[in-house]
Amino acid sequence: MTMENMLFLAGVGFFGLCTLAFLAAAFRASAGWGMAGLLIPPSAVFFYAVFWTRRRTLALIHFTSLLMFLLVCVVWVRANPDWFDNSRLAPLRDWLALLGPGTVISRL
């Protein structure tokens, strides 16, 4: 298992744990908040805004885990650009992995 794969799994796991902690806190607040968090994930932003004084730490950890997850996804795409050949995600790969196949620098 490569370092990129381990970082990807760690990022997914940490973000997943933070999301479960958010859902537990949302259901403790009320069933409506819990269902909103379960069915509409961006409602976490509104939940954290309403309960900022009580859930500040969880909000900051959840936001940090989201940033870590996104950063690890970018690192993983740059480390494995061949996985996206001939797929609909190829433009995303070309945007993230600037030195991938088909770029001017790789043709030199």
N, C-alpha and C positions, 0 to 999 in steps of 0.2 A: 504494500500500500504506500503510495507516494505521499509526500508532505502536503500537497495540494488537496488530495482526497481526505486526509485526516483533518485538515483545517476546515474543509467543507462540511464534513460530518460534525465537527465540533461546533461550527457556526449554526448548523441546522438544529443540533441538540440544544444549544444554549438559547436560541430564539424560541424553540418549542417549549422549553421549560418556562421561559418568561411569559409566553402566551398562556400556558396553563395556569400560572400564578395570576395573570390578569383575569382569566375567566373565573377562577375561584373567588377573587376579590369582587368581580362584577356580580356574580350570583349571590355573594354575601350582602351586597348593597341592596339588590332587589332582583326579582325574577326577570323584570323587563330589561334591566341593564345586562344581565347574563345572557338572555336570548339575543339581545342586540349585538353583544360581543361575539356570540357564537355564529350568528347569521350574517352580520355585517362587520367584518374585521376593522374597517376604518373608524368604527364607533369608539374604538379605544382612545382616540384622540379626544373625543368629547367627554368620555368617562374620566380621563385623567384631568381634563380642564375643570370639570365639576368637582371632583374629589381631590384636587391638587394638594391641599394641606395634609390630608391623610395618606395619600398614595404617591407622594413625590418621589420617594426612593424607588418604588416599583416602576414608576413612569420613566425615570432616568435610566434604570437598568434595562428596561424593555427597549427604549430608544437606542441605547448603546448596543444592545444585542442585534437590533435591526441594522444599524450601521456596520457592525462586524460581519453580519451575514451578507450584506450587499458587497462589502469589500472582498470577502472570501469568494463570493461568486465571480467577481471580476478576475481575481487571481486564478481561479479554476479555469475560466474560459480562456485566459491568456496562456495557461499551461497546457490546455488540451484543445487547440483550435481545430484539429482535424475531426473532432466529433460533430462539428456543425457543417461539414461539407455537404452540398446538395440538399440542404434543408431550408425551411422557411426562416430559421434563426441565423442563417449565414450573414445577413446584413448586420445583425447585432454583434456577431463574432468579429466581423470586419471593423466595426466601430470600436469594440473593446480591445481587440488584439491588433493593434495598428501595424505590427510587423508580421502579420500572418500571410498566408498564401495570396498571391495576386496583387500585393502592394508593390510600389516602386522599389522600395529598399530590398525586398526579397528577390527581385529580378536581377539585381546587380551581381 
